Amino acid sequence: MAQEKKITVWWGKGFYKSEDDALLEAIKKFEAKTGIKVELSQYAIQDMIPKTVAALDSGTVPTLPIPTATTCRRAANGRSRASSRTSPTSSTR
């Protein structure tokens, strides 16, 4: 018998309902496309660090890094933290 594919995602709770709605919609699309079930755990931003540290201490590490609204916007705009500091066309002399 095949085992159900499942991932657990820890995500910071949005400041606006529309942020959480967009996340749930993206999860639905991901599940439909991949057949992988997403177990979503949302926490207030101030709770994320203690929960992550506790998981690391217990050996239960989150499956993926925890994105923030800022990193999501950067990814959507095609920028990363490193690329915002340096230009690919800049040269060193």
Chimera marker file (.cmm) of the C-alpha trace (Angstrom):
<marker_set name="trace">
<marker id="1" x="0.000" y="0.000" z="0.000" r="1" g="1" b="0" radius="0.5"/>
<marker id="2" x="1.357" y="3.415" z="-0.966" r="1" g="1" b="0" radius="0.5"/>
<marker id="3" x="2.171" y="5.839" z="1.808" r="1" g="1" b="0" radius="0.5"/>
<marker id="4" x="0.511" y="9.257" z="1.669" r="1" g="1" b="0" radius="0.5"/>
<marker id="5" x="2.944" y="12.041" z="0.768" r="1" g="1" b="0" radius="0.5"/>
<marker id="6" x="2.780" y="14.884" z="3.239" r="1" g="1" b="0" radius="0.5"/>
<marker id="7" x="4.841" y="17.936" z="4.152" r="1" g="1" b="0" radius="0.5"/>
<marker id="8" x="4.551" y="20.190" z="7.165" r="1" g="1" b="0" radius="0.5"/>
<marker id="9" x="4.862" y="23.924" z="6.629" r="1" g="1" b="0" radius="0.5"/>
<marker id="10" x="5.376" y="26.394" z="9.447" r="1" g="1" b="0" radius="0.5"/>
<marker id="11" x="4.294" y="29.875" z="8.408" r="1" g="1" b="0" radius="0.5"/>
<marker id="12" x="3.969" y="33.212" z="10.131" r="1" g="1" b="0" radius="0.5"/>
<marker id="13" x="0.378" y="34.371" z="10.540" r="1" g="1" b="0" radius="0.5"/>
<marker id="14" x="-0.446" y="37.233" z="8.198" r="1" g="1" b="0" radius="0.5"/>
<marker id="15" x="-1.245" y="40.723" z="9.377" r="1" g="1" b="0" radius="0.5"/>
<marker id="16" x="-4.251" y="40.788" z="7.040" r="1" g="1" b="0" radius="0.5"/>
<marker id="17" x="-6.850" y="38.130" z="6.249" r="1" g="1" b="0" radius="0.5"/>
<marker id="18" x="-5.998" y="38.439" z="2.554" r="1" g="1" b="0" radius="0.5"/>
<marker id="19" x="-2.428" y="37.224" z="3.275" r="1" g="1" b="0" radius="0.5"/>
<marker id="20" x="-3.720" y="34.052" z="4.911" r="1" g="1" b="0" radius="0.5"/>
<marker id="21" x="-6.314" y="33.561" z="2.143" r="1" g="1" b="0" radius="0.5"/>
<marker id="22" x="-3.580" y="33.817" z="-0.515" r="1" g="1" b="0" radius="0.5"/>
<marker id="23" x="-1.469" y="31.248" z="1.341" r="1" g="1" b="0" radius="0.5"/>
<marker id="24" x="-4.391" y="28.810" z="1.585" r="1" g="1" b="0" radius="0.5"/>
<marker id="25" x="-5.098" y="29.237" z="-2.135" r="1" g="1" b="0" radius="0.5"/>
<marker id="26" x="-1.452" y="28.561" z="-2.998" r="1" g="1" b="0" radius="0.5"/>
<marker id="27" x="-1.521" y="25.429" z="-0.829" r="1" g="1" b="0" radius="0.5"/>
<marker id="28" x="-4.676" y="24.188" z="-2.584" r="1" g="1" b="0" radius="0.5"/>
<marker id="29" x="-3.030" y="24.662" z="-5.980" r="1" g="1" b="0" radius="0.5"/>
<marker id="30" x="0.169" y="22.933" z="-4.820" r="1" g="1" b="0" radius="0.5"/>
<marker id="31" x="-1.780" y="19.956" z="-3.439" r="1" g="1" b="0" radius="0.5"/>
<marker id="32" x="-3.826" y="19.640" z="-6.633" r="1" g="1" b="0" radius="0.5"/>
<marker id="33" x="-0.743" y="19.823" z="-8.857" r="1" g="1" b="0" radius="0.5"/>
<marker id="34" x="1.553" y="17.516" z="-6.870" r="1" g="1" b="0" radius="0.5"/>
<marker id="35" x="-0.770" y="15.223" z="-4.924" r="1" g="1" b="0" radius="0.5"/>
<marker id="36" x="1.235" y="16.062" z="-1.792" r="1" g="1" b="0" radius="0.5"/>
<marker id="37" x="-0.807" y="16.926" z="1.311" r="1" g="1" b="0" radius="0.5"/>
<marker id="38" x="0.281" y="20.100" z="3.114" r="1" g="1" b="0" radius="0.5"/>
<marker id="39" x="-0.062" y="20.252" z="6.879" r="1" g="1" b="0" radius="0.5"/>
<marker id="40" x="-0.041" y="23.981" z="7.668" r="1" g="1" b="0" radius="0.5"/>
<marker id="41" x="0.900" y="25.337" z="11.082" r="1" g="1" b="0" radius="0.5"/>
<marker id="42" x="0.562" y="29.093" z="11.418" r="1" g="1" b="0" radius="0.5"/>
<marker id="43" x="2.022" y="31.001" z="14.319" r="1" g="1" b="0" radius="0.5"/>
<marker id="44" x="2.346" y="34.602" z="15.392" r="1" g="1" b="0" radius="0.5"/>
<marker id="45" x="5.731" y="36.009" z="14.335" r="1" g="1" b="0" radius="0.5"/>
<marker id="46" x="6.893" y="36.362" z="17.950" r="1" g="1" b="0" radius="0.5"/>
<marker id="47" x="6.221" y="32.632" z="18.522" r="1" g="1" b="0" radius="0.5"/>
<marker id="48" x="8.232" y="31.393" z="15.529" r="1" g="1" b="0" radius="0.5"/>
<marker id="49" x="11.724" y="31.586" z="17.053" r="1" g="1" b="0" radius="0.5"/>
<marker id="50" x="10.883" y="29.740" z="20.301" r="1" g="1" b="0" radius="0.5"/>
<marker id="51" x="8.987" y="27.031" z="18.354" r="1" g="1" b="0" radius="0.5"/>
<marker id="52" x="11.860" y="26.603" z="15.880" r="1" g="1" b="0" radius="0.5"/>
<marker id="53" x="14.453" y="26.387" z="18.666" r="1" g="1" b="0" radius="0.5"/>
<marker id="54" x="12.304" y="23.825" z="20.512" r="1" g="1" b="0" radius="0.5"/>
<marker id="55" x="11.983" y="21.762" z="17.326" r="1" g="1" b="0" radius="0.5"/>
<marker id="56" x="15.742" y="21.863" z="16.753" r="1" g="1" b="0" radius="0.5"/>
<marker id="57" x="16.387" y="20.827" z="20.360" r="1" g="1" b="0" radius="0.5"/>
<marker id="58" x="13.972" y="17.893" z="20.069" r="1" g="1" b="0" radius="0.5"/>
<marker id="59" x="15.334" y="16.774" z="16.705" r="1" g="1" b="0" radius="0.5"/>
<marker id="60" x="12.114" y="17.690" z="14.882" r="1" g="1" b="0" radius="0.5"/>
<marker id="61" x="13.373" y="20.163" z="12.310" r="1" g="1" b="0" radius="0.5"/>
<marker id="62" x="10.912" y="22.019" z="10.029" r="1" g="1" b="0" radius="0.5"/>
<marker id="63" x="10.856" y="20.622" z="6.498" r="1" g="1" b="0" radius="0.5"/>
<marker id="64" x="11.533" y="23.960" z="4.803" r="1" g="1" b="0" radius="0.5"/>
<marker id="65" x="12.884" y="27.348" z="5.877" r="1" g="1" b="0" radius="0.5"/>
<marker id="66" x="10.195" y="29.618" z="7.179" r="1" g="1" b="0" radius="0.5"/>
<marker id="67" x="9.504" y="32.358" z="4.620" r="1" g="1" b="0" radius="0.5"/>
<marker id="68" x="8.480" y="35.792" z="5.754" r="1" g="1" b="0" radius="0.5"/>
<marker id="69" x="6.390" y="38.334" z="3.924" r="1" g="1" b="0" radius="0.5"/>
<marker id="70" x="9.610" y="40.186" z="3.042" r="1" g="1" b="0" radius="0.5"/>
<marker id="71" x="11.340" y="37.151" z="1.518" r="1" g="1" b="0" radius="0.5"/>
<marker id="72" x="8.177" y="36.274" z="-0.396" r="1" g="1" b="0" radius="0.5"/>
<marker id="73" x="7.993" y="39.774" z="-1.880" r="1" g="1" b="0" radius="0.5"/>
<marker id="74" x="11.675" y="39.608" z="-2.835" r="1" g="1" b="0" radius="0.5"/>
<marker id="75" x="11.174" y="36.221" z="-4.485" r="1" g="1" b="0" radius="0.5"/>
<marker id="76" x="8.105" y="37.487" z="-6.334" r="1" g="1" b="0" radius="0.5"/>
<marker id="77" x="10.092" y="40.463" z="-7.589" r="1" g="1" b="0" radius="0.5"/>
<marker id="78" x="13.035" y="38.271" z="-8.584" r="1" g="1" b="0" radius="0.5"/>
<marker id="79" x="15.370" y="39.770" z="-5.987" r="1" g="1" b="0" radius="0.5"/>
<marker id="80" x="17.248" y="38.121" z="-3.191" r="1" g="1" b="0" radius="0.5"/>
<marker id="81" x="18.968" y="39.692" z="-0.229" r="1" g="1" b="0" radius="0.5"/>
<marker id="82" x="22.355" y="39.351" z="-1.910" r="1" g="1" b="0" radius="0.5"/>
<marker id="83" x="21.203" y="40.756" z="-5.245" r="1" g="1" b="0" radius="0.5"/>
<marker id="84" x="19.773" y="43.840" z="-3.580" r="1" g="1" b="0" radius="0.5"/>
<marker id="85" x="23.271" y="44.731" z="-2.329" r="1" g="1" b="0" radius="0.5"/>
<marker id="86" x="25.257" y="44.014" z="-5.470" r="1" g="1" b="0" radius="0.5"/>
<marker id="87" x="24.603" y="44.542" z="-9.111" r="1" g="1" b="0" radius="0.5"/>
<marker id="88" x="25.377" y="41.740" z="-11.566" r="1" g="1" b="0" radius="0.5"/>
<marker id="89" x="26.820" y="44.371" z="-13.893" r="1" g="1" b="0" radius="0.5"/>
<marker id="90" x="29.072" y="45.977" z="-11.305" r="1" g="1" b="0" radius="0.5"/>
<marker id="91" x="32.783" y="45.280" z="-11.524" r="1" g="1" b="0" radius="0.5"/>
<marker id="92" x="35.532" y="45.385" z="-8.963" r="1" g="1" b="0" radius="0.5"/>
<marker id="93" x="38.704" y="47.274" z="-9.784" r="1" g="1" b="0" radius="0.5"/>
<link id1="1" id2="2" r="1" g="1" b="0" radius="0.2"/>
<link id1="2" id2="3" r="1" g="1" b="0" radius="0.2"/>
<link id1="3" id2="4" r="1" g="1" b="0" radius="0.2"/>
<link id1="4" id2="5" r="1" g="1" b="0" radius="0.2"/>
<link id1="5" id2="6" r="1" g="1" b="0" radius="0.2"/>
<link id1="6" id2="7" r="1" g="1" b="0" radius="0.2"/>
<link id1="7" id2="8" r="1" g="1" b="0" radius="0.2"/>
<link id1="8" id2="9" r="1" g="1" b="0" radius="0.2"/>
<link id1="9" id2="10" r="1" g="1" b="0" radius="0.2"/>
<link id1="10" id2="11" r="1" g="1" b="0" radius="0.2"/>
<link id1="11" id2="12" r="1" g="1" b="0" radius="0.2"/>
<link id1="12" id2="13" r="1" g="1" b="0" radius="0.2"/>
<link id1="13" id2="14" r="1" g="1" b="0" radius="0.2"/>
<link id1="14" id2="15" r="1" g="1" b="0" radius="0.2"/>
<link id1="15" id2="16" r="1" g="1" b="0" radius="0.2"/>
<link id1="16" id2="17" r="1" g="1" b="0" radius="0.2"/>
<link id1="17" id2="18" r="1" g="1" b="0" radius="0.2"/>
<link id1="18" id2="19" r="1" g="1" b="0" radius="0.2"/>
<link id1="19" id2="20" r="1" g="1" b="0" radius="0.2"/>
<link id1="20" id2="21" r="1" g="1" b="0" radius="0.2"/>
<link id1="21" id2="22" r="1" g="1" b="0" radius="0.2"/>
<link id1="22" id2="23" r="1" g="1" b="0" radius="0.2"/>
<link id1="23" id2="24" r="1" g="1" b="0" radius="0.2"/>
<link id1="24" id2="25" r="1" g="1" b="0" radius="0.2"/>
<link id1="25" id2="26" r="1" g="1" b="0" radius="0.2"/>
<link id1="26" id2="27" r="1" g="1" b="0" radius="0.2"/>
<link id1="27" id2="28" r="1" g="1" b="0" radius="0.2"/>
<link id1="28" id2="29" r="1" g="1" b="0" radius="0.2"/>
<link id1="29" id2="30" r="1" g="1" b="0" radius="0.2"/>
<link id1="30" id2="31" r="1" g="1" b="0" radius="0.2"/>
<link id1="31" id2="32" r="1" g="1" b="0" radius="0.2"/>
<link id1="32" id2="33" r="1" g="1" b="0" radius="0.2"/>
<link id1="33" id2="34" r="1" g="1" b="0" radius="0.2"/>
<link id1="34" id2="35" r="1" g="1" b="0" radius="0.2"/>
<link id1="35" id2="36" r="1" g="1" b="0" radius="0.2"/>
<link id1="36" id2="37" r="1" g="1" b="0" radius="0.2"/>
<link id1="37" id2="38" r="1" g="1" b="0" radius="0.2"/>
<link id1="38" id2="39" r="1" g="1" b="0" radius="0.2"/>
<link id1="39" id2="40" r="1" g="1" b="0" radius="0.2"/>
<link id1="40" id2="41" r="1" g="1" b="0" radius="0.2"/>
<link id1="41" id2="42" r="1" g="1" b="0" radius="0.2"/>
<link id1="42" id2="43" r="1" g="1" b="0" radius="0.2"/>
<link id1="43" id2="44" r="1" g="1" b="0" radius="0.2"/>
<link id1="44" id2="45" r="1" g="1" b="0" radius="0.2"/>
<link id1="45" id2="46" r="1" g="1" b="0" radius="0.2"/>
<link id1="46" id2="47" r="1" g="1" b="0" radius="0.2"/>
<link id1="47" id2="48" r="1" g="1" b="0" radius="0.2"/>
<link id1="48" id2="49" r="1" g="1" b="0" radius="0.2"/>
<link id1="49" id2="50" r="1" g="1" b="0" radius="0.2"/>
<link id1="50" id2="51" r="1" g="1" b="0" radius="0.2"/>
<link id1="51" id2="52" r="1" g="1" b="0" radius="0.2"/>
<link id1="52" id2="53" r="1" g="1" b="0" radius="0.2"/>
<link id1="53" id2="54" r="1" g="1" b="0" radius="0.2"/>
<link id1="54" id2="55" r="1" g="1" b="0" radius="0.2"/>
<link id1="55" id2="56" r="1" g="1" b="0" radius="0.2"/>
<link id1="56" id2="57" r="1" g="1" b="0" radius="0.2"/>
<link id1="57" id2="58" r="1" g="1" b="0" radius="0.2"/>
<link id1="58" id2="59" r="1" g="1" b="0" radius="0.2"/>
<link id1="59" id2="60" r="1" g="1" b="0" radius="0.2"/>
<link id1="60" id2="61" r="1" g="1" b="0" radius="0.2"/>
<link id1="61" id2="62" r="1" g="1" b="0" radius="0.2"/>
<link id1="62" id2="63" r="1" g="1" b="0" radius="0.2"/>
<link id1="63" id2="64" r="1" g="1" b="0" radius="0.2"/>
<link id1="64" id2="65" r="1" g="1" b="0" radius="0.2"/>
<link id1="65" id2="66" r="1" g="1" b="0" radius="0.2"/>
<link id1="66" id2="67" r="1" g="1" b="0" radius="0.2"/>
<link id1="67" id2="68" r="1" g="1" b="0" radius="0.2"/>
<link id1="68" id2="69" r="1" g="1" b="0" radius="0.2"/>
<link id1="69" id2="70" r="1" g="1" b="0" radius="0.2"/>
<link id1="70" id2="71" r="1" g="1" b="0" radius="0.2"/>
<link id1="71" id2="72" r="1" g="1" b="0" radius="0.2"/>
<link id1="72" id2="73" r="1" g="1" b="0" radius="0.2"/>
<link id1="73" id2="74" r="1" g="1" b="0" radius="0.2"/>
<link id1="74" id2="75" r="1" g="1" b="0" radius="0.2"/>
<link id1="75" id2="76" r="1" g="1" b="0" radius="0.2"/>
<link id1="76" id2="77" r="1" g="1" b="0" radius="0.2"/>
<link id1="77" id2="78" r="1" g="1" b="0" radius="0.2"/>
<link id1="78" id2="79" r="1" g="1" b="0" radius="0.2"/>
<link id1="79" id2="80" r="1" g="1" b="0" radius="0.2"/>
<link id1="80" id2="81" r="1" g="1" b="0" radius="0.2"/>
<link id1="81" id2="82" r="1" g="1" b="0" radius="0.2"/>
<link id1="82" id2="83" r="1" g="1" b="0" radius="0.2"/>
<link id1="83" id2="84" r="1" g="1" b="0" radius="0.2"/>
<link id1="84" id2="85" r="1" g="1" b="0" radius="0.2"/>
<link id1="85" id2="86" r="1" g="1" b="0" radius="0.2"/>
<link id1="86" id2="87" r="1" g="1" b="0" radius="0.2"/>
<link id1="87" id2="88" r="1" g="1" b="0" radius="0.2"/>
<link id1="88" id2="89" r="1" g="1" b="0" radius="0.2"/>
<link id1="89" id2="90" r="1" g="1" b="0" radius="0.2"/>
<link id1="90" id2="91" r="1" g="1" b="0" radius="0.2"/>
<link id1="91" id2="92" r="1" g="1" b="0" radius="0.2"/>
<link id1="92" id2="93" r="1" g="1" b="0" radius="0.2"/>
</marker_set>
